[in-house]
């Protein structure tokens, strides 16, 4: 599956934001911040990563529907999708 760079720009931006959030979580833990605040931020990172993954899978599904002869079949897409579930 070849990912379209134009489609992946928002995904890359989301991943960079998640990277910053994760660094903030690490800093919060090192500084001994409140557990509830740490868990809340960690949840936000997790959701951002999930959404990025789903966007990548959706792009792959779209490609396969447009060009069924591509190298990624339905079973492989299903397996990729389930790894995020």
VMD Tcl script that builds the backbone (N, CA, C; Angstrom):
set m [mol new atoms 255]
animate dup $m
set s [atomselect $m all]
$s set {name element resname resid chain x y z} {
  {N N UNK 1 A 0.853 -1.169 0.000}
  {CA C UNK 1 A 0.000 0.000 0.000}
  {C C UNK 1 A 0.897 1.229 0.000}
  {N N UNK 2 A 0.701 2.076 -0.990}
  {CA C UNK 2 A 1.426 3.335 -1.064}
  {C C UNK 2 A 0.538 4.438 -0.514}
  {N N UNK 3 A 1.017 5.139 0.481}
  {CA C UNK 3 A 0.225 6.197 1.099}
  {C C UNK 3 A 0.421 7.502 0.345}
  {N N UNK 4 A -0.680 8.142 0.024}
  {CA C UNK 4 A -0.650 9.426 -0.666}
  {C C UNK 4 A -0.151 10.495 0.311}
  {N N UNK 5 A 0.959 11.157 -0.014}
  {CA C UNK 5 A 1.506 12.175 0.906}
  {C C UNK 5 A 0.507 13.278 1.238}
  {N N UNK 6 A -0.343 13.661 0.283}
  {CA C UNK 6 A -1.335 14.699 0.551}
  {C C UNK 6 A -2.352 14.237 1.595}
  {N N UNK 7 A -2.731 12.958 1.509}
  {CA C UNK 7 A -3.677 12.412 2.485}
  {C C UNK 7 A -3.035 12.244 3.855}
  {N N UNK 8 A -1.729 12.069 3.876}
  {CA C UNK 8 A -1.034 11.791 5.124}
  {C C UNK 8 A -0.591 13.044 5.865}
  {N N UNK 9 A -0.668 14.218 5.251}
  {CA C UNK 9 A -0.258 15.451 5.931}
  {C C UNK 9 A -1.002 15.650 7.251}
  {N N UNK 10 A -2.350 15.517 7.269}
  {CA C UNK 10 A -3.037 15.662 8.570}
  {C C UNK 10 A -2.650 14.562 9.560}
  {N N UNK 11 A -2.361 13.372 9.052}
  {CA C UNK 11 A -1.956 12.267 9.925}
  {C C UNK 11 A -0.604 12.580 10.564}
  {N N UNK 12 A 0.325 13.060 9.762}
  {CA C UNK 12 A 1.645 13.418 10.278}
  {C C UNK 12 A 1.512 14.532 11.313}
  {N N UNK 13 A 0.672 15.506 11.035}
  {CA C UNK 13 A 0.448 16.592 12.000}
  {C C UNK 13 A -0.125 16.052 13.304}
  {N N UNK 14 A -1.072 15.134 13.199}
  {CA C UNK 14 A -1.663 14.537 14.402}
  {C C UNK 14 A -0.610 13.759 15.185}
  {N N UNK 15 A 0.240 13.023 14.491}
  {CA C UNK 15 A 1.290 12.253 15.164}
  {C C UNK 15 A 2.307 13.163 15.845}
  {N N UNK 16 A 2.638 14.272 15.209}
  {CA C UNK 16 A 3.556 15.227 15.834}
  {C C UNK 16 A 2.944 15.837 17.088}
  {N N UNK 17 A 1.633 16.133 17.023}
  {CA C UNK 17 A 0.943 16.658 18.190}
  {C C UNK 17 A 0.942 15.621 19.312}
  {N N UNK 18 A 0.682 14.356 18.952}
  {CA C UNK 18 A 0.683 13.275 19.947}
  {C C UNK 18 A 2.071 13.109 20.554}
  {N N UNK 19 A 3.098 13.277 19.741}
  {CA C UNK 19 A 4.471 13.193 20.241}
  {C C UNK 19 A 4.725 14.264 21.299}
  {N N UNK 20 A 4.233 15.466 21.037}
  {CA C UNK 20 A 4.365 16.545 22.012}
  {C C UNK 20 A 3.580 16.263 23.281}
  {N N UNK 21 A 2.379 15.709 23.106}
  {CA C UNK 21 A 1.561 15.356 24.270}
  {C C UNK 21 A 2.248 14.284 25.102}
  {N N UNK 22 A 2.847 13.311 24.440}
  {CA C UNK 22 A 3.536 12.245 25.164}
  {C C UNK 22 A 4.731 12.788 25.937}
  {N N UNK 23 A 5.452 13.713 25.324}
  {CA C UNK 23 A 6.569 14.348 26.041}
  {C C UNK 23 A 6.053 15.088 27.272}
  {N N UNK 24 A 4.884 15.707 27.131}
  {CA C UNK 24 A 4.287 16.413 28.275}
  {C C UNK 24 A 3.896 15.430 29.379}
  {N N UNK 25 A 3.389 14.268 28.999}
  {CA C UNK 25 A 3.026 13.245 29.989}
  {C C UNK 25 A 4.274 12.804 30.738}
  {N N UNK 26 A 5.342 12.552 30.011}
  {CA C UNK 26 A 6.599 12.145 30.650}
  {C C UNK 26 A 7.065 13.211 31.634}
  {N N UNK 27 A 6.999 14.445 31.199}
  {CA C UNK 27 A 7.408 15.566 32.067}
  {C C UNK 27 A 6.516 15.631 33.309}
  {N N UNK 28 A 5.224 15.446 33.121}
  {CA C UNK 28 A 4.280 15.488 34.249}
  {C C UNK 28 A 4.622 14.413 35.281}
  {N N UNK 29 A 4.951 13.222 34.796}
  {CA C UNK 29 A 5.301 12.129 35.707}
  {C C UNK 29 A 6.594 12.464 36.450}
  {N N UNK 30 A 7.583 12.959 35.715}
  {CA C UNK 30 A 8.865 13.310 36.339}
  {C C UNK 30 A 8.705 14.410 37.377}
  {N N UNK 31 A 7.743 15.305 37.151}
  {CA C UNK 31 A 7.513 16.408 38.080}
  {C C UNK 31 A 6.543 16.039 39.200}
  {N N UNK 32 A 6.045 14.801 39.179}
  {CA C UNK 32 A 5.150 14.348 40.235}
  {C C UNK 32 A 3.768 14.972 40.185}
  {N N UNK 33 A 3.272 15.248 38.997}
  {CA C UNK 33 A 1.948 15.865 38.852}
  {C C UNK 33 A 0.852 14.905 39.280}
  {N N UNK 34 A -0.332 15.440 39.420}
  {CA C UNK 34 A -1.510 14.697 39.852}
  {C C UNK 34 A -1.808 13.533 38.904}
  {N N UNK 35 A -2.109 12.383 39.477}
  {CA C UNK 35 A -2.377 11.166 38.713}
  {C C UNK 35 A -3.516 11.367 37.711}
  {N N UNK 36 A -4.575 12.021 38.133}
  {CA C UNK 36 A -5.732 12.226 37.260}
  {C C UNK 36 A -5.335 13.036 36.019}
  {N N UNK 37 A -4.532 14.059 36.200}
  {CA C UNK 37 A -4.082 14.885 35.074}
  {C C UNK 37 A -3.204 14.081 34.129}
  {N N UNK 38 A -2.327 13.245 34.681}
  {CA C UNK 38 A -1.441 12.410 33.866}
  {C C UNK 38 A -2.269 11.428 33.037}
  {N N UNK 39 A -3.215 10.768 33.675}
  {CA C UNK 39 A -4.043 9.783 32.975}
  {C C UNK 39 A -4.893 10.461 31.891}
  {N N UNK 40 A -5.400 11.637 32.179}
  {CA C UNK 40 A -6.191 12.381 31.194}
  {C C UNK 40 A -5.353 12.696 29.956}
  {N N UNK 41 A -4.138 13.163 30.168}
  {CA C UNK 41 A -3.254 13.475 29.038}
  {C C UNK 41 A -2.831 12.212 28.289}
  {N N UNK 42 A -2.595 11.146 29.014}
  {CA C UNK 42 A -2.221 9.886 28.384}
  {C C UNK 42 A -3.365 9.356 27.522}
  {N N UNK 43 A -4.576 9.530 27.993}
  {CA C UNK 43 A -5.749 9.143 27.210}
  {C C UNK 43 A -5.837 9.944 25.912}
  {N N UNK 44 A -5.526 11.223 25.992}
  {CA C UNK 44 A -5.548 12.074 24.795}
  {C C UNK 44 A -4.502 11.599 23.785}
  {N N UNK 45 A -3.330 11.212 24.259}
  {CA C UNK 45 A -2.280 10.698 23.372}
  {C C UNK 45 A -2.760 9.416 22.697}
  {N N UNK 46 A -3.337 8.540 23.475}
  {CA C UNK 46 A -3.816 7.264 22.950}
  {C C UNK 46 A -4.871 7.472 21.860}
  {N N UNK 47 A -5.803 8.369 22.106}
  {CA C UNK 47 A -6.846 8.649 21.114}
  {C C UNK 47 A -6.255 9.249 19.842}
  {N N UNK 48 A -5.284 10.128 19.989}
  {CA C UNK 48 A -4.642 10.733 18.816}
  {C C UNK 48 A -3.940 9.670 17.977}
  {N N UNK 49 A -3.267 8.746 18.633}
  {CA C UNK 49 A -2.594 7.669 17.906}
  {C C UNK 49 A -3.600 6.756 17.211}
  {N N UNK 50 A -4.686 6.445 17.904}
  {CA C UNK 50 A -5.736 5.612 17.294}
  {C C UNK 50 A -6.306 6.286 16.055}
  {N N UNK 51 A -6.595 7.564 16.159}
  {CA C UNK 51 A -7.175 8.283 15.020}
  {C C UNK 51 A -6.202 8.330 13.851}
  {N N UNK 52 A -4.940 8.502 14.127}
  {CA C UNK 52 A -3.940 8.491 13.056}
  {C C UNK 52 A -3.902 7.119 12.390}
  {N N UNK 53 A -3.927 6.087 13.185}
  {CA C UNK 53 A -3.939 4.719 12.634}
  {C C UNK 53 A -5.156 4.457 11.784}
  {N N UNK 54 A -6.323 4.875 12.265}
  {CA C UNK 54 A -7.558 4.672 11.497}
  {C C UNK 54 A -7.512 5.448 10.189}
  {N N UNK 55 A -6.938 6.631 10.197}
  {CA C UNK 55 A -6.831 7.421 8.961}
  {C C UNK 55 A -5.924 6.719 7.952}
  {N N UNK 56 A -4.858 6.117 8.436}
  {CA C UNK 56 A -3.958 5.378 7.542}
  {C C UNK 56 A -4.676 4.178 6.946}
  {N N UNK 57 A -5.394 3.432 7.771}
  {CA C UNK 57 A -6.140 2.266 7.287}
  {C C UNK 57 A -7.219 2.696 6.300}
  {N N UNK 58 A -7.912 3.776 6.605}
  {CA C UNK 58 A -8.966 4.261 5.705}
  {C C UNK 58 A -8.389 4.625 4.342}
  {N N UNK 59 A -7.217 5.217 4.339}
  {CA C UNK 59 A -6.561 5.559 3.080}
  {C C UNK 59 A -6.244 4.295 2.289}
  {N N UNK 60 A -5.761 3.284 2.980}
  {CA C UNK 60 A -5.474 2.005 2.325}
  {C C UNK 60 A -6.725 1.356 1.762}
  {N N UNK 61 A -7.814 1.428 2.515}
  {CA C UNK 61 A -9.076 0.849 2.047}
  {C C UNK 61 A -9.565 1.585 0.801}
  {N N UNK 62 A -9.436 2.887 0.819}
  {CA C UNK 62 A -9.851 3.684 -0.324}
  {C C UNK 62 A -9.030 3.311 -1.564}
  {N N UNK 63 A -7.744 3.137 -1.390}
  {CA C UNK 63 A -6.875 2.749 -2.501}
  {C C UNK 63 A -7.264 1.382 -3.056}
  {N N UNK 64 A -7.553 0.448 -2.167}
  {CA C UNK 64 A -7.912 -0.894 -2.611}
  {C C UNK 64 A -9.235 -0.902 -3.373}
  {N N UNK 65 A -10.150 -0.069 -2.944}
  {CA C UNK 65 A -11.438 0.001 -3.638}
  {C C UNK 65 A -11.272 0.639 -5.016}
  {N N UNK 66 A -10.382 1.614 -5.119}
  {CA C UNK 66 A -10.153 2.290 -6.394}
  {C C UNK 66 A -9.346 1.414 -7.344}
  {N N UNK 67 A -8.456 0.596 -6.815}
  {CA C UNK 67 A -7.587 -0.260 -7.633}
  {C C UNK 67 A -7.485 -1.642 -6.991}
  {N N UNK 68 A -8.469 -2.504 -7.222}
  {CA C UNK 68 A -8.466 -3.820 -6.564}
  {C C UNK 68 A -7.233 -4.672 -6.870}
  {N N UNK 69 A -6.509 -4.358 -7.928}
  {CA C UNK 69 A -5.334 -5.162 -8.258}
  {C C UNK 69 A -4.123 -4.823 -7.401}
  {N N UNK 70 A -4.246 -3.855 -6.498}
  {CA C UNK 70 A -3.139 -3.499 -5.608}
  {C C UNK 70 A -2.722 -4.702 -4.774}
  {N N UNK 71 A -1.559 -4.608 -4.143}
  {CA C UNK 71 A -0.989 -5.739 -3.427}
  {C C UNK 71 A -1.588 -6.012 -2.050}
  {N N UNK 72 A -2.441 -5.155 -1.533}
  {CA C UNK 72 A -3.026 -5.342 -0.211}
  {C C UNK 72 A -4.465 -5.821 -0.365}
  {N N UNK 73 A -4.750 -7.033 0.087}
  {CA C UNK 73 A -6.099 -7.564 -0.082}
  {C C UNK 73 A -6.976 -7.269 1.134}
  {N N UNK 74 A -8.239 -7.635 1.013}
  {CA C UNK 74 A -9.223 -7.339 2.060}
  {C C UNK 74 A -8.830 -7.951 3.404}
  {N N UNK 75 A -8.345 -9.187 3.389}
  {CA C UNK 75 A -7.959 -9.859 4.645}
  {C C UNK 75 A -6.821 -9.107 5.339}
  {N N UNK 76 A -5.878 -8.632 4.569}
  {CA C UNK 76 A -4.771 -7.879 5.155}
  {C C UNK 76 A -5.259 -6.561 5.752}
  {N N UNK 77 A -6.166 -5.880 5.031}
  {CA C UNK 77 A -6.727 -4.638 5.559}
  {C C UNK 77 A -7.509 -4.897 6.844}
  {N N UNK 78 A -8.271 -5.976 6.849}
  {CA C UNK 78 A -9.044 -6.320 8.041}
  {C C UNK 78 A -8.110 -6.570 9.223}
  {N N UNK 79 A -7.037 -7.295 8.962}
  {CA C UNK 79 A -6.072 -7.581 10.021}
  {C C UNK 79 A -5.442 -6.282 10.553}
  {N N UNK 80 A -5.080 -5.375 9.640}
  {CA C UNK 80 A -4.521 -4.095 10.062}
  {C C UNK 80 A -5.523 -3.309 10.902}
  {N N UNK 81 A -6.765 -3.288 10.453}
  {CA C UNK 81 A -7.807 -2.556 11.167}
  {C C UNK 81 A -7.984 -3.130 12.578}
  {N N UNK 82 A -7.993 -4.441 12.677}
  {CA C UNK 82 A -8.213 -5.091 13.984}
  {C C UNK 82 A -7.047 -4.873 14.938}
  {N N UNK 83 A -5.867 -4.637 14.410}
  {CA C UNK 83 A -4.736 -4.384 15.323}
  {C C UNK 83 A -4.936 -3.082 16.084}
  {N N UNK 84 A -5.759 -2.189 15.537}
  {CA C UNK 84 A -6.029 -0.921 16.213}
  {C C UNK 84 A -7.239 -0.994 17.148}
  {N N UNK 85 A -8.026 -2.025 16.977}
  {CA C UNK 85 A -9.263 -2.130 17.783}
  {C C UNK 85 A -8.974 -2.559 19.206}
}
mol reanalyze $m
mol bondsrecalc $m
mol representation Tube
mol addrep $m
